[in-house]
Each structure stands twice: as C-alpha cells, then as structure tokens.
C-alpha cells in the first residue's frame, strides 16, 4: 500500500511564513551578515526550526525574495475586487514600488544566492507579467486603461520608476507613478 504524503502542520506553515517575512525585512535593512539565530528569535521560533525549513542562508534569502514577490503579484486580483481597474493598477504599482525599494536592500544577499548557483529571478518575470496583464485586461474591459499597451511596456516603465525611487523621495516616486498612470489611462477623443 503506497504511503500517503504527510500534510504539513499548520503551525509549521505559519512558522515558515513568519520566517520569510522577518528574513526579508532583516536582509533588506541589515544585509546578509545578520545571524540566523537573530532572524529566528525575531520570528519567534527556534534556530532549529529555521534550519529545518532553510538549511542554508542562500535558501532563506531565495525563499524570502520569492515569497515577497509572490505576495506583491498576488495583490493584483484582490485589488480588482475592491477598486476600479485604473485605481487598482495605481495601488498595485505603489505596492510594487514598496517591494522594489525593499528588494534593493537585499541586493547583496541576492548576489550571494546567485553566486551559489541559484537563480532567484527565474520566475520573477512571469509573475510580474501575469499580475500586470491581469490589471491591463480589467482596464481594457471597463474602458479605463489603454488597450495598446503591453505588460512588458508597463514593467519597463515601472522598473525605471523603481530604479529612480532609490535616489529620490517617496513623494517624487508617487508623482512618477501618477505620470505613468496618466500615460496608461484611456482618454476620450475630446481630451
């Protein structure tokens, strides 16, 4: 009789999620030199729990990065249930900007992951493209966003905003997002 796969306990799932949240924050703020024990303590778990989920620092960094990106991209459908498409797109872009500026603090940690042979960016493009496509399609359906813009166009522009946000104020970054949204908004012929 084949063995049935064991289900992960809910507390183990919660511990893993807490570790990923704390690790992303700590790596962004303090870099790769933070002791794993400090991350475990801040997450409220033992260091053994951390190593059981993430046997190396690189696996923790990779998982934290992917977790954060998945959270950001997963916001797109949820925002569309609560806001009109154009507004949901702008709110999502602001979430993405927060994520991107936090990720920039993780750059040294991500470089160490890449040096270990793991590609933390392998799924990034597809996740981001799907999130933006979801928003653009909703905007096309309700007529609030242009239909001649691709997800790749938006991601390139948004990447530029995120890059400049590292060297500007949060307020200026918000203005850049507003300008980007103005470019994406469908205008009537009289405009």
C-alpha positions as a Markdown table, in Angstrom:
| # | Residue | x | y | z |
|---|---|---|---|---|
| 1 | Unk | 0.0 | 0.0 | 0.0 |
| 2 | Unk | 1.5 | 3.3 | -1.1 |
| 3 | Unk | 2.3 | 5.8 | 1.7 |
| 4 | Unk | 0.1 | 8.9 | 1.7 |
| 5 | Unk | 2.0 | 12.1 | 1.7 |
| 6 | Unk | 2.2 | 13.8 | 5.1 |
| 7 | Unk | 0.4 | 17.1 | 5.4 |
| 8 | Unk | 2.4 | 20.0 | 6.7 |
| 9 | Unk | 1.1 | 21.1 | 10.1 |
| 10 | Unk | -0.5 | 24.5 | 10.3 |
| 11 | Unk | 2.0 | 25.7 | 12.9 |
| 12 | Unk | 4.9 | 24.7 | 10.6 |
| 13 | Unk | 3.3 | 26.7 | 7.7 |
| 14 | Unk | 2.8 | 29.7 | 10.0 |
| 15 | Unk | 6.4 | 29.4 | 11.2 |
| 16 | Unk | 7.7 | 29.3 | 7.7 |
| 17 | Unk | 5.7 | 32.3 | 6.7 |
| 18 | Unk | 6.9 | 34.3 | 9.7 |
| 19 | Unk | 10.5 | 33.4 | 9.0 |
| 20 | Unk | 10.1 | 34.6 | 5.4 |
| 21 | Unk | 8.6 | 37.9 | 6.4 |
| 22 | Unk | 11.2 | 38.6 | 9.1 |
| 23 | Unk | 14.1 | 37.4 | 6.9 |
| 24 | Unk | 13.0 | 39.7 | 4.0 |
| 25 | Unk | 12.8 | 42.7 | 6.4 |
| 26 | Unk | 16.1 | 41.9 | 8.1 |
| 27 | Unk | 18.1 | 41.2 | 4.9 |
| 28 | Unk | 16.7 | 44.5 | 3.4 |
| 29 | Unk | 17.6 | 46.5 | 6.5 |
| 30 | Unk | 20.8 | 44.9 | 7.7 |
| 31 | Unk | 22.2 | 42.9 | 4.8 |
| 32 | Unk | 23.4 | 39.3 | 4.7 |
| 33 | Unk | 25.5 | 39.5 | 7.8 |
| 34 | Unk | 22.6 | 39.0 | 10.2 |
| 35 | Unk | 22.9 | 35.9 | 12.3 |
| 36 | Unk | 20.3 | 33.2 | 11.5 |
| 37 | Unk | 19.6 | 33.0 | 15.3 |
| 38 | Unk | 18.6 | 36.6 | 15.3 |
| 39 | Unk | 16.2 | 36.1 | 12.5 |
| 40 | Unk | 14.7 | 33.0 | 14.2 |
| 41 | Unk | 14.4 | 34.9 | 17.5 |
| 42 | Unk | 12.6 | 37.8 | 15.8 |
| 43 | Unk | 10.3 | 35.4 | 14.1 |
| 44 | Unk | 9.5 | 33.8 | 17.4 |
| 45 | Unk | 10.9 | 30.4 | 16.5 |
| 46 | Unk | 14.0 | 28.3 | 17.4 |
| 47 | Unk | 17.0 | 28.3 | 15.2 |
| 48 | Unk | 16.4 | 24.6 | 14.6 |
| 49 | Unk | 13.1 | 25.5 | 13.0 |
| 50 | Unk | 14.8 | 28.0 | 10.8 |
| 51 | Unk | 17.4 | 25.4 | 9.6 |
| 52 | Unk | 14.7 | 22.7 | 9.2 |
| 53 | Unk | 12.9 | 25.0 | 6.6 |
| 54 | Unk | 16.0 | 26.7 | 5.2 |
| 55 | Unk | 19.2 | 24.7 | 5.6 |
| 56 | Unk | 21.4 | 27.5 | 4.2 |
| 57 | Unk | 21.4 | 31.2 | 4.3 |
| 58 | Unk | 21.1 | 31.2 | 0.5 |
| 59 | Unk | 17.9 | 29.1 | 0.6 |
| 60 | Unk | 16.5 | 31.5 | 3.1 |
| 61 | Unk | 17.3 | 34.6 | 1.0 |
| 62 | Unk | 15.9 | 33.0 | -2.1 |
| 63 | Unk | 12.7 | 31.9 | -0.4 |
| 64 | Unk | 12.2 | 35.3 | 1.2 |
| 65 | Unk | 12.7 | 37.1 | -2.1 |
| 66 | Unk | 10.3 | 34.8 | -3.9 |
| 67 | Unk | 7.7 | 35.0 | -1.1 |
| 68 | Unk | 7.7 | 38.8 | -1.2 |
| 69 | Unk | 7.4 | 38.9 | -5.0 |
| 70 | Unk | 4.5 | 36.3 | -4.8 |
| 71 | Unk | 2.7 | 38.5 | -2.2 |
| 72 | Unk | 3.0 | 41.6 | -4.4 |
| 73 | Unk | 1.9 | 39.9 | -7.5 |
| 74 | Unk | -1.0 | 38.2 | -5.7 |
| 75 | Unk | -2.4 | 41.6 | -4.7 |
| 76 | Unk | -3.5 | 42.4 | -8.3 |
| 77 | Unk | -6.6 | 40.2 | -8.4 |
| 78 | Unk | -7.6 | 41.2 | -4.8 |
| 79 | Unk | -7.3 | 44.9 | -5.6 |
| 80 | Unk | -9.5 | 44.5 | -8.7 |
| 81 | Unk | -12.3 | 43.1 | -6.4 |
| 82 | Unk | -12.1 | 46.3 | -4.3 |
| 83 | Unk | -11.3 | 49.0 | -6.8 |
| 84 | Unk | -12.0 | 50.0 | -10.4 |
| 85 | Unk | -9.2 | 48.8 | -12.7 |
| 86 | Unk | -7.3 | 52.1 | -13.1 |
| 87 | Unk | -7.3 | 52.7 | -9.4 |
| 88 | Unk | -6.3 | 49.1 | -8.6 |
| 89 | Unk | -3.5 | 49.4 | -11.1 |
| 90 | Unk | -2.1 | 52.5 | -9.4 |
| 91 | Unk | -2.4 | 51.0 | -5.9 |
| 92 | Unk | -0.7 | 47.8 | -7.2 |
| 93 | Unk | 2.1 | 49.9 | -8.7 |
| 94 | Unk | 2.6 | 51.6 | -5.3 |
| 95 | Unk | 2.8 | 48.2 | -3.6 |
| 96 | Unk | 5.3 | 47.1 | -6.3 |
| 97 | Unk | 7.4 | 50.3 | -5.6 |
| 98 | Unk | 7.5 | 49.5 | -1.9 |
| 99 | Unk | 8.6 | 45.9 | -2.7 |
| 100 | Unk | 11.2 | 47.1 | -5.2 |
| 101 | Unk | 12.8 | 49.6 | -2.8 |
| 102 | Unk | 12.9 | 46.9 | -0.1 |
| 103 | Unk | 14.4 | 44.4 | -2.5 |
| 104 | Unk | 17.2 | 46.9 | -3.4 |
| 105 | Unk | 18.4 | 46.5 | 0.2 |
| 106 | Unk | 18.5 | 42.7 | -0.4 |
| 107 | Unk | 20.8 | 43.1 | -3.4 |
| 108 | Unk | 24.0 | 41.9 | -1.7 |
| 109 | Unk | 22.1 | 38.9 | -0.2 |
| 110 | Unk | 20.6 | 38.1 | -3.7 |
| 111 | Unk | 24.1 | 38.3 | -5.3 |
| 112 | Unk | 25.3 | 35.7 | -2.8 |
| 113 | Unk | 22.4 | 33.5 | -3.7 |
| 114 | Unk | 23.3 | 33.9 | -7.4 |
| 115 | Unk | 26.9 | 33.1 | -6.7 |
| 116 | Unk | 25.8 | 29.8 | -5.0 |
| 117 | Unk | 24.2 | 28.7 | -8.3 |
| 118 | Unk | 20.5 | 29.5 | -7.6 |
| 119 | Unk | 18.6 | 31.9 | -9.8 |
| 120 | Unk | 16.2 | 33.8 | -7.5 |
| 121 | Unk | 14.8 | 35.6 | -10.6 |
| 122 | Unk | 13.8 | 32.5 | -12.5 |
| 123 | Unk | 10.0 | 33.0 | -12.0 |
| 124 | Unk | 10.0 | 36.8 | -11.4 |
| 125 | Unk | 9.3 | 37.9 | -15.0 |
| 126 | Unk | 6.3 | 35.5 | -15.4 |
| 127 | Unk | 4.8 | 36.5 | -12.0 |
| 128 | Unk | 5.1 | 40.2 | -12.8 |
| 129 | Unk | 3.9 | 39.9 | -16.3 |
| 130 | Unk | 0.8 | 37.9 | -15.2 |
| 131 | Unk | 0.0 | 40.5 | -12.5 |
| 132 | Unk | 0.2 | 43.4 | -14.9 |
| 133 | Unk | -1.7 | 41.6 | -17.6 |
| 134 | Unk | -4.5 | 40.9 | -15.1 |
| 135 | Unk | -4.7 | 44.7 | -14.4 |
| 136 | Unk | -4.5 | 45.8 | -18.0 |
| 137 | Unk | -7.2 | 43.3 | -19.1 |
| 138 | Unk | -9.5 | 44.6 | -16.4 |
| 139 | Unk | -8.8 | 48.1 | -17.5 |
| 140 | Unk | -9.5 | 47.2 | -21.1 |
| 141 | Unk | -12.8 | 45.6 | -20.1 |
| 142 | Unk | -14.0 | 48.6 | -18.2 |
| 143 | Unk | -12.5 | 51.1 | -20.6 |
| 144 | Unk | -10.3 | 52.9 | -18.1 |
| 145 | Unk | -6.9 | 51.8 | -19.4 |
| 146 | Unk | -5.4 | 51.9 | -22.9 |
| 147 | Unk | -5.6 | 48.7 | -24.9 |
| 148 | Unk | -2.4 | 49.4 | -27.0 |
| 149 | Unk | 0.0 | 48.9 | -24.0 |
| 150 | Unk | 1.6 | 45.6 | -23.2 |
| 151 | Unk | 2.6 | 44.2 | -19.8 |
| 152 | Unk | 6.3 | 44.4 | -20.9 |
| 153 | Unk | 5.8 | 48.2 | -21.7 |
| 154 | Unk | 4.4 | 48.8 | -18.2 |
| 155 | Unk | 7.1 | 46.7 | -16.5 |
| 156 | Unk | 9.9 | 48.6 | -18.3 |
| 157 | Unk | 8.4 | 51.9 | -17.3 |
| 158 | Unk | 7.7 | 50.8 | -13.7 |
| 159 | Unk | 11.2 | 49.4 | -13.5 |
| 160 | Unk | 12.5 | 52.9 | -14.4 |
| 161 | Unk | 10.4 | 54.4 | -11.7 |
| 162 | Unk | 11.6 | 51.9 | -9.1 |
| 163 | Unk | 15.2 | 52.5 | -10.1 |
| 164 | Unk | 14.8 | 56.3 | -9.7 |
| 165 | Unk | 13.0 | 55.9 | -6.4 |
| 166 | Unk | 16.2 | 54.6 | -4.9 |
| 167 | Unk | 17.6 | 58.1 | -5.5 |
| 168 | Unk | 14.6 | 60.3 | -4.8 |
| 169 | Unk | 11.9 | 60.9 | -2.2 |
| 170 | Unk | 8.9 | 58.8 | -1.7 |
| 171 | Unk | 6.7 | 61.7 | -2.8 |
| 172 | Unk | 8.6 | 62.1 | -6.1 |
| 173 | Unk | 8.2 | 58.4 | -6.8 |
| 174 | Unk | 4.4 | 58.7 | -6.2 |
| 175 | Unk | 4.4 | 61.6 | -8.7 |
| 176 | Unk | 6.2 | 59.4 | -11.2 |
| 177 | Unk | 3.6 | 56.6 | -10.7 |
| 178 | Unk | 0.8 | 59.2 | -11.3 |
| 179 | Unk | 2.5 | 60.3 | -14.5 |
| 180 | Unk | 2.8 | 56.6 | -15.6 |
| 181 | Unk | -0.9 | 56.1 | -14.8 |
| 182 | Unk | -1.8 | 59.2 | -16.8 |
| 183 | Unk | 0.0 | 57.6 | -19.8 |
| 184 | Unk | -1.9 | 54.3 | -19.2 |
| 185 | Unk | -5.3 | 55.9 | -18.8 |
| 186 | Unk | -7.7 | 55.7 | -21.7 |
| 187 | Unk | -8.7 | 59.2 | -22.7 |
| 188 | Unk | -11.8 | 60.1 | -24.7 |
| 189 | Unk | -11.2 | 61.7 | -28.2 |
| 190 | Unk | -12.3 | 65.1 | -26.7 |
| 191 | Unk | -9.4 | 65.0 | -24.2 |
